[in-house]
Amino acid sequence: MHFSPRFQRWLSFAVACGVLGVTGCSTTHPPEAAVGQAQLAVRQAAESKAPVYAPTEFRLAQEKSQGAQRALAAEEYDQARRLAEQAVTDAQLAQARANAAEAQKNAEETRKTIDALRSEANRPTAP
């Protein structure tokens, strides 16, 4: 099929407008919520004794959260979102390890208490 030059120009113009319209509407929005969630997750991990029981994971979460804040300020939104998601994951891991270590510690203390009570119960009594 052969189209007139005028029609070809209009068709090219329409296609160009469509492409510009689609790319213009797909701008990335600042991931402020994701960065806020990362900050909250790091705070919660800090409150769960993660710095004591899971210092490596906690430090990574802090670093990634700070990196997400820097990337957000630099308008590197994809990087900010990615770092924020990683910070949340690392903070949750640190918190889970801290909770597990705390539970282990409590279980050990309970076991020692039970052993002491058994020892006391098995001690012969004087008549």
For each residue, the residues with C-beta under 8 A, 3 or more apart:
1:
2:
3: 7 8 11
4: 7 8
5: 8 9
6: 9 10
7: 3 4 10 11
8: 3 4 5 11 12
9: 5 6 12 13
10: 6 7 13 14
11: 3 7 8 14 15
12: 8 9 15 16
13: 9 10 16 17
14: 10 11 17 18
15: 11 12 18 19
16: 12 13 19 20
17: 13 14 20 21
18: 14 15 21 22
19: 15 16 22 23
20: 16 17 23 24
21: 17 18 24 25
22: 18 19 25 26
23: 19 20 26
24: 20 21 27
25: 21 22
26: 22 23
27: 24
28: 77 78
29: 77
30: 72 75 77 80
31: 34 35 68 72 77 80 81 84
32: 35 36 72
33: 36 37
34: 31 37 38 68 80 81 84 85 88
35: 31 32 38 39 65 68 69 72 80 84
36: 32 33 39 40
37: 33 34 40 41 84 88
38: 34 35 41 42 61 64 65 68 83 84 85 87 88 91
39: 35 36 42 43 65 69
40: 36 37 43 44
41: 37 38 44 45 61 65 87 88 91 92 95
42: 38 39 45 46 58 61 62 65 87 91
43: 39 40 46 47
44: 40 41 47 48 91 95
45: 41 42 48 50 54 58 61 91 92 94 95 98
46: 42 43 50 51 58
47: 43 44
48: 44 45 94 95 98 99 102
49: 52 53 98 101 102
50: 45 46 53 54 55 57 58 91 94 95 97 98
51: 46 54 55 58
52: 49 55 98
53: 49 50 97 98 100 101 102
54: 45 50 51 57 58 93 94 95 97 98 101
55: 50 51 52 58 59
56: 59 60
57: 50 54 60 61 90 91 93 94 97
58: 42 45 46 50 51 54 55 61 62 90 91 94
59: 55 56 62 63
60: 56 57 63 64 90 94
61: 38 41 42 45 57 58 64 65 87 88 90 91 93 94
62: 42 58 59 65 66 87
63: 59 60 66 67
64: 38 60 61 67 68 83 84 86 87 90
65: 35 38 39 41 42 61 62 68 69 83 84 87 91
66: 62 63 69 70
67: 63 64 70 71 79 83 87
68: 31 34 35 38 64 65 71 72 79 80 81 83 84 87
69: 35 39 65 66 72 73 80
70: 66 67 73 74
71: 67 68 74 76 77 79 80 83
72: 30 31 32 35 68 69 75 76 77 80
73: 69 70
74: 70 71
75: 30 72
76: 71 72 79 80
77: 28 29 30 31 71 72 80 81
78: 28 81 82
79: 67 68 71 76 82 83
80: 30 31 34 35 68 69 71 72 76 77 83 84
81: 31 34 68 77 78 84 85
82: 78 79 85 86
83: 38 64 65 67 68 71 79 80 86 87
84: 31 34 35 37 38 64 65 68 80 81 87 88
85: 34 38 81 82 88 89
86: 64 82 83 89 90
87: 38 41 42 61 62 64 65 67 68 83 84 90 91
88: 34 37 38 41 61 84 85 91 92
89: 85 86 92 93
90: 57 58 60 61 64 86 87 93 94
91: 38 41 42 44 45 50 57 58 61 65 87 88 94 95
92: 41 45 88 89 95 96
93: 54 57 61 89 90 96 97
94: 45 48 50 54 57 58 60 61 90 91 97 98
95: 41 44 45 48 50 54 91 92 98 99
96: 92 93 99 100
97: 50 53 54 57 93 94 100 101
98: 45 48 49 50 52 53 54 94 95 101 102
99: 48 95 96 102 103
100: 53 96 97 103 104
101: 49 53 54 97 98 104 105
102: 48 49 53 98 99 105 106
103: 99 100 106 107
104: 100 101 107 108
105: 101 102 108 109
106: 102 103 109 110
107: 103 104 110 111
108: 104 105 111 112
109: 105 106 112 113
110: 106 107 113 114
111: 107 108 114 115
112: 108 109 115 116
113: 109 110 116 117
114: 110 111 117 118
115: 111 112 118 119
116: 112 113 119 120
117: 113 114 120 121
118: 114 115 121 122
119: 115 116 122 123
120: 116 117 123
121: 117 118
122: 118 119
123: 119 120
124:
125:
126:
127:
